[in-house]
Amino acid sequence: MGTMTDATPTSSDPTNGNGRRLIRHARRLDNVAYEIRGPISAEAERLERQGTEILKLNTGNPEIFGFRAPEAAVRSIIDNIGTAQGYSTAKGVPEVRESIVRRYAEVPGFPEFDVEDVFLGNGVSELILMVTAGLLSPGDEVLVPMPDYPLWTAATSLAGGTAVHYRCDEDADWNPDLEDLRSKVSDRTRAIVVVNPNNPTGAVYSREILEGIVRVARENDLLLLSDEIYDRILYDDAEHISVATLAPDLLTITFNGLSKAYLAAGYRAGWMVLTGPKDHATEYIQGLELLAGTRLCSNVPAQYAIPAALETHQDIFDLTAHRGRLLEQRDIAYEGINSIDGLSTVKPMGALYNFARIDRNVHDIHDDAKLMLDLLRQEHILLVQGTGFNWDAPDHFRVVTLPPKDQLSEAIERLGNFLAHYRQ
Ligand SMILES: Cc1ncc(COP(=O)(O)O)c(C=O)c1O
């Protein structure tokens, strides 16, 4: 007879029908969600495998809609591939980090920083996971916008912290509600996340709003985490202001990368820069260095795309300027959505998205995920429901404005026809 070991299922361990002890995920994943690639996107992939063509308006992935990374960035990876075989230092290749120092030296008012204040990551995503993992103990809170780019909420939960959402106000062009932000600060709050230009709303915040956010951080000794991955995707006369320029007296971490403005999401090349005083944060910064070291370094060939990409401003400006492809698509999505009975949307001033509102007096929707699933199955269009961005009512969804004009117009027309007959 075998002896009882730790591995032997006990009566309290849940087992499946074959008597095998269930392998379950960690409890800290219970509150982690990322609907952009969630179950509805999995259903789209299943339909695709069966041969159905799906129009995927769920991820901000420029390449699948025919955008190409700057030629110089591609060339730089090719030219350096032979010398990029080893690990780099944990924060990244020094010359690459120097190119990032030079980039911000051109941003008026951006506080000076050193190559040691730059960390490279496998996309901004990895750095978001790193800054939250390094900061949060159980019970610590992070102020995250609502709606949000959901990785910020997911990473906060994964790190053992709690995301507390501050409201962005659709009636005020999706600007953060500063009163709400202030009211959400508690003695457990550690940081404020700012996503500007914003995903999913396309809002670009004014100086006054940003100064208001910085004031709340200053009054409460909070770390500022500023996700600026869309800082060069701006429409009409929108101007982007980096939070760090308004907060030289506060530790601020600014995030950016090649995925959006440089159209190279697949390279997984991102960076973060630390500005402001650091003497009070030595332990935290050492923690970040420790975490950067534990993943050894970010992908080295992709690091070499960064300096070359940073020298090519023009590609993205051509796309967002008058007659530029991204601007025209922004207009088509904005006008098309507003022309559908029971839908409305605020004009995005930056980024690659439209966050559309469903008037529930016209369309009686009570489950926005089901709406997305039904739209996918019937019209073969994949969008993401507003609750996937931690919005607190089932009355929004996000449209990615990357597809060419014809595809975008057709998708919006089909969406309108679908909604005209749809009932839940
Ligand atoms: C606001 C925001 N931050 C970060 C990311 C992730 O970027 P990366 O591709 O650099 O990981 C995205 C991607 O959509 C984003 O929208």
Ligand as a Chemical Component Dictionary entry (heavy atoms), coordinates in Angstrom:
data_LIG
# 
_chem_comp.id                   LIG 
_chem_comp.type                 NON-POLYMER 
_chem_comp.pdbx_formal_charge   0 
_chem_comp.three_letter_code    LIG 
# 
loop_
_chem_comp_atom.comp_id 
_chem_comp_atom.atom_id 
_chem_comp_atom.alt_atom_id 
_chem_comp_atom.type_symbol 
_chem_comp_atom.charge 
_chem_comp_atom.model_Cartn_x 
_chem_comp_atom.model_Cartn_y 
_chem_comp_atom.model_Cartn_z 
_chem_comp_atom.pdbx_ordinal 
LIG C1 C1 C 0 -2.126 52.669 -23.395 1  
LIG C2 C2 C 0 -1.301 51.495 -23.760 2  
LIG N1 N1 N 0 -0.217 51.193 -23.033 3  
LIG C3 C3 C 0 0.557  50.137 -23.323 4  
LIG C4 C4 C 0 0.270  49.305 -24.375 5  
LIG C5 C5 C 0 1.155  48.104 -24.640 6  
LIG O1 O1 O 0 2.159  48.459 -25.484 7  
LIG P1 P1 P 0 3.382  47.508 -25.889 8  
LIG O2 O2 O 0 3.073  46.986 -27.244 9  
LIG O3 O3 O 0 4.559  48.450 -25.898 10 
LIG O4 O4 O 0 3.511  46.455 -24.877 11 
LIG C6 C6 C 0 -0.846 49.564 -25.178 12 
LIG C7 C7 C 0 -1.202 48.670 -26.290 13 
LIG O5 O5 O 0 -2.249 48.746 -26.879 14 
LIG C8 C8 C 0 -1.636 50.694 -24.854 15 
LIG O6 O6 O 0 -2.722 50.992 -25.566 16 
# 
loop_
_chem_comp_bond.comp_id 
_chem_comp_bond.atom_id_1 
_chem_comp_bond.atom_id_2 
_chem_comp_bond.value_order 
_chem_comp_bond.pdbx_ordinal 
LIG C1 C2 SING 1  
LIG C2 N1 SING 2  
LIG C2 C8 DOUB 3  
LIG N1 C3 DOUB 4  
LIG C3 C4 SING 5  
LIG C4 C5 SING 6  
LIG C4 C6 DOUB 7  
LIG C5 O1 SING 8  
LIG O1 P1 SING 9  
LIG P1 O2 DOUB 10 
LIG P1 O3 SING 11 
LIG P1 O4 SING 12 
LIG C6 C7 SING 13 
LIG C6 C8 SING 14 
LIG C7 O5 DOUB 15 
LIG C8 O6 SING 16 
# 
